């Protein structure tokens, strides 16, 4: 069973707030100072980048929870996958900031032997964390037959 995960747009609330504030500031500055056109274009480019960054990250990165491993897929045209089997997970953590606690989003960080996968800005991260915890606990370790 494959479970696909993407970052949530709500986790980019800082980008949206900053972009709207910059637009408002640009509007007020134009009314009072009559800024040159080149400065207006510069601010407009920054605002566009602030609004497009979340979309780029959402399209560029995705995560899969499979039955035997968790994977991070990066890329649009050429995909690059990094996977950690559940049996090789050394640590998994949940990280939520103040705004993340209010708006219910956070990061789930999975550490393997040599790599780390950070699922950034996921909605209801506790549910994902518990699902990974359950899969790690359910991994059947091979038992060696006793010689007795």
N, C-alpha and C positions, 0 to 999 in steps of 0.2 A: 504494500500500500504506500503510495507516494503522496506526500503532503507538501504543497508548494507554499512558500512564505515570501512576502515582499515587505519592504519598509512602508510605514504608514505616512501619509501626507501630514498628519497631525504632529508628527515628530519634527517637522520643519516649520513650526509655528514662528520661530525666531526669524527665519528668512522672510516669511510673509509680513510679519510685523515691521521688520527693518525696511523692507521694500515699500510698504505703504507709508511709513514715516518719512522715508527719503522723498517719495512723491509729494507728500504734503509740504515738506521743507522746501522742495524745489518750487512748488507753486507759490508759497509765501515769499520766498526770496525773489521770484520773478515779479511779484506785485510791488515789493518794496525797493529792490535794488536794480531791477531790470538787467539781469545777468546776460552776458554774451551768449550767443547761440551755441558755441562750442562747449561751454560749460553745461548747458542744458542737455546737449547730446551725451556728454560724459555721464551725467547723473542718470539719464534714461537708459544708457547701456548697463550701468551698475544695477538699476532696478530690474531690467530684463534678466540679467544673470542671476539675481537673487530669486526670481520666480522660476527660472528654468532649471536651476541646480537640483531641486527635489525631483523634478520629472526625469532628469538625466540619471540620477542615482536609482530611481525606481525602475527605469527601463534597463539600466546597465547591470544591476545586481539582483539575483534571486537566490533563494535557499530552498533545499529539498530535504524533507525528513523521509527517508526510505526505511524499509524494514530492517536493514542491517547497517546503515551509515547515514550520516548527515553531510550534506554537500553545499558548497557555495559556488554558484555559477556566475562568472563575470563575462561581459561582452554583449555586443549587439549582433554583429555579423559573424565574428569569430568568437566562439565560446571557449572559456577556460574554466575547468572544474577542479575544485579542491575538495577532497572528501576525508572525513574522519570516521572510521568504523566505531560503533558504540563500544565495542570491547577495548578500544584504544583510547577512549576519552579519559584523560587524567583529571580534569577539573571542568566544571561548568558553573557559571555564576550569572546572577541577575543583577542588573545595574539600572537604577531609576533615580533621576534627579528630582528636584522639587516640582518643577512644572510637569515632569513625567508622572509623578504621583497624583497630581491634580487631574491631568488629562488622560491618565491610564495608558502610558506607553513607556517603553524602556528598551534596554539592550540585553541580549542574552549572549554570553561569551563562552565558547566551547574551546577548550585547550586539549590538543592531542600531543603525541610525542614530540613532533617538531613544528607543528603548525597551530595556528589559532584561527577560528572562525568567529567573527563578531557579527551577530545578527542585529543590526542597528535600527532603532526606531520602530519596533514592532508593537502593535496594539495587544493589550492583555498579555504581557510577557510572562506573567505567572503561569498561565495555562500552558504556554510553550515550554517553559522551564520544567514544569511537572511532567509533561509528556516526554521530554528528553530524559528526565530523571527515571521515569518508569521504564523506558526502553533500555537505559543503561543497567538498571536493576534486573531486568528480565533476560539479559544476555546469559546464555547458558555457557558456562566454562567447561571445557572438556575435563573429565576426571580420568586420572590415571589408575589403572587397575592395581590393586595392592598385591604384593608378593606373598602375603600370608596365607 
